[in-house]
Amino acid sequence: MSQRRKLIWIVGVLLFVGTSQGCSMLRLDSSRRLVPPMASQTPAATPINPLSKNKDADRRLAKTIDAEQAAQACLVTAQTFKHQGLTGDAIAMFERARKHQPDLSGISRDLAVLYDRAGEYFKAEREYQAALAASPKDADLINDYGFFHYQRSQYDKAAVHFRDAIRLDSGHERAKTNLGMTLARQKRFDEAEAMFAEVSGPAAAAYNIAVLRAAEGDAGVAIAKCQQALSLQPTLDPAQRLVFQHSYSPPQFHVSNSQLVP
C-alpha cells in the first residue's frame, strides 16, 4: 500500500469512529495519541432514530424526554433535601424541576409548605392557590391551607377551610382538632370542646379546653376543666400533671398548645 493510500485509509477509520461515537469522543493524550474520553466527559443523550424521516420531530421528542429525566432527578433531590430539613435547597430543586418541566404536577403543594416554612408567605399563598386549583377536593391539602391561615392568626379564614376539609372527609381528625383550636381562639369554647370530643372523647376534650384557657391566663377555669376531665377519666395523666403544676406554682401557671391531647 502506497504512503498516500495508507494515510487516506487511517483518516477514513478515524472519521468513522468519530462519527459513530460522537464528535467529541476522541482526544489527544499527553503523548499525542488518540484516546477515548472518560465516561463523565460526555453526558448521555437520547438518540435520534437514523431511519426517521422527520428528524425535527425526533429532536423535539428527545429534548422532551431529556427534560423529563432532568425534572425527575431534581424532584428526587428536592424530596431528600426536604426530609433533611434543608428548606432553601429543597425549594431551589423543586423550582429547577419546574423549569425543566413546567407542566409537572404536584410541585405546588410541596413548595407551599416549604415557602411557608421559609417565611415567604406571599409565595406560599400563591402555591397553595395553585395546588387547590389542581386538587380542589383534597381534604388534607385544604386542612393544610387552613392551618396556614391559623398560623397567621386569620381564624375566620382558617375555620372556613377546616370545615371544608371536614365536609369532604367527615373522619378527618386533624381538621377537627385544628377547628377546635380555632374556635377556642375565637372564644367559642363550648363549640371547641364539642369538636375535641369528636376526636378524643369528653375527658380529653375537657382537658384540652383547660390547656387553652390556662394559656390565656384563666387559671380558675383551667383547673375546673381539669377536675371535670378527671371526674370523667381519673387516670388522665396530663390533667393530673396540670392540676399539680397549678398547685405547686400558681403564679407561673402557663401552658402551651403542645400539651393538647390529640
N, C-alpha and C positions, 0 to 999 in steps of 0.2 A: 504494500500500500504506500502510495506516494505521501510525502510530508504534507501537502496541501489537502489531500483527501482525508488523511488521518485527523487533521485539525478540524475540518468540516464535520467529521463523524463525532468528535468529542463535544463540539458546540451543540450538535443536534441532541446528543444524550442529555446534556445539562439543561437544554431548553425543555425537553420532555419531563425531566424530573422536577424542574421548577414549576412547570405548568400543572403537573399532577398534584403537587403538594402545596401550591400557593406561591405567590411571587416573592414572599419574604422567607421562604422555607430554607434557603441556602445562605450561608455566610462564610466569610474567610476567618480562620483562626489566626493565632499569632504567627504561625509558620506559613501563612498564605494558602492553607489547604481548605477546600470547600467542605464544610461540616454542617449537619442539621442543627437547628437551634434547640434550646431547652423547651420542654412542653409548655411551660408557663409563658413563653415569649409570644406564642400565637394562640389567642383565645379561640375556643371552638365556636363555629358559626353554623347556622342552619344552612345545609347545602341547597343549591339550586338544581332542579332536575334538568340535566343537559338535553333531554329529549323533548322538553316542553316547548310549545310554540308560542307561549305567552310569558316571556321572561320577566316583564314588568309585574305581572300578577304574581309570579313566583317570588319575586323580590319583596313585594309588599307582604305576602304571606310569611316569608322568612323573617321579615322585620317584626311582624306581629307576634310570631312565636317567640322570638328572642326577647321582646318586650314583656311577654307574659312570664317567661322564665326569670327575667330580672326582677319583675314585680313580686313573684313568689319568693325569691331569695330574700328580698327586702322584708317581706312580711314575716318570714321565719325569724330573721334577725330582730325585727321590731318586737315580736312577741317575747323573745328571750330577754331583751332589754326591759320590757315592761314588767316581766316577772321578777327581774333583778332589782326593780325599783329605780332604774335609770331613765327617769321620765323624759328628760331632754333628748337623749339618744333615741329613745323609742319613738318620740314624736318625729324626729328627723327621718327615721327609717320608714315610718308609715307614710310620710309626705313624699318620700322618694319613690315608694311603691306606687303611690297615686300618680306621680309624674310619669312613670313608665306605663301605667295602665289607668288612664283617667276614669274609666267606667267600672273600676274594681269596686265591688260591693262589700259592705261590712266595715270599711275603714273608719267611717264617720263615728260609729259607736265607740271604737277604741279611742279615737282622737278626742271625743267629747270628754271622756273620763280623764284622759291624760292632760288636756288643756285645763280642765277644772283643777286637777292636782297641781298644775304648774302656776295657778293663779291667773291664767289668761281667760277670763270669764267671757269676754266677747266672742272669742274663738270657740270656746266650749259651747256657748249658746248656739252659735251657727252650726256646729257639728251635730248637736242634739236635734236641731230642727231638720237637718238633712237626714239623720238616721230615722227620725219619726216619719218623715215623708216616705221613706223606703219601707218602713215596718210600722204602720200606724196601729196595729193591734198586738204589738209585743208588750205584754204586761210588765215584764222585767225592765224593759227599756223605759217605759212610762214611769215606773216606780223610781228608776234612777234619775230621770228628769225631775220628778217631784222632789227627790232628795237634794238635787242641785239647787232648787229654789229654797228648800228648807234651810240649807246652809247659808243662804243669802238673807235669811230672816224674812223671806217672802212667803209667809204662811198661807195666805189666801190662795196663791197660785199652787203652792205645794199640795194643799188639801185637794184641789181640783184633780191634780194628776194622780194622787194616791187613790182617790175614789174611782177614777177611770181605770186604774190598774185592777182594783178590786172588782169592778164591774166586768172586766174581761176575764178575770180569774178569781172566783169567789173564795178560793182557798189560798190566796197569796198572803202568807203570814207576814212577810217583811213589809208589804204595803200597809197591812192593818196596823202593825206596830208603829210604822212611821206616821200613819194617820193619827194614831193615839197620841204620839208625841206632839204632833202639830196642833191637835185640838187642845192639848194641855197648854201649849204656848199661847193659844187664843183664850185661855182661862175657861175653857169649856170642859171642866174636869169630869163631870158625870159622863159625858159622851166619850171622853178619852178612856175612862175606866171601863166602860162597856166594850170599847174596841179592844183594849188589852185583854179583857176577859174572854173574848172570842178566840184569842190565840193561846193564852196561858192559864186560863181559869180564874175564878174570882179572887182567890187568895193572892196569887201573883199580881193580879190587876191592882188590888188594893195597895200592895207593896210598891208597885211602880208609881202610883199616884203619890205615895209617901215620899219617894225619892224626888219626884218632880217638885212637890211642894217644899221639901227641905231645901232643894237647890234655889228656890225663890225666897228662902228665909222664913217660911211658915212652919216653924218647928212644932208648934202645938198641933196643927192639923196633920203634920207628917207623923207624929207619934201616935195620934189617934188612928190613922190609917194603918200604921204598923200593927197596932193592937188588934184592929179588925182583921188584918191578914193572919195574925197568929191565932185568933179565935177560929178562923176557918181552917188553918193548917198549922198546928202548933210546932211542927218540925221545919218550918220555913226558915232556914238558917239566915238568909240575908236580912229578913225582918228582925230577927233576934239581934244580929250584929248592929243594925241601925238603932234599935232601942238602947242597946248597951252604949253605943257611941254617944248618944244624946245624954244618957245618964252620967257618963263619965266626964264629958266636957261640953255642956250645953252652949256656952258662948261661941265655941268653934264648930258648931253643928252645921256643916256644909257637905253636900254630896254632889256627884256628877251623874250625867245620863248614862255613863258606862256601868253604873250599878243597877240598871234596869234588868229585870228578869225577861229574857227573850220569850 
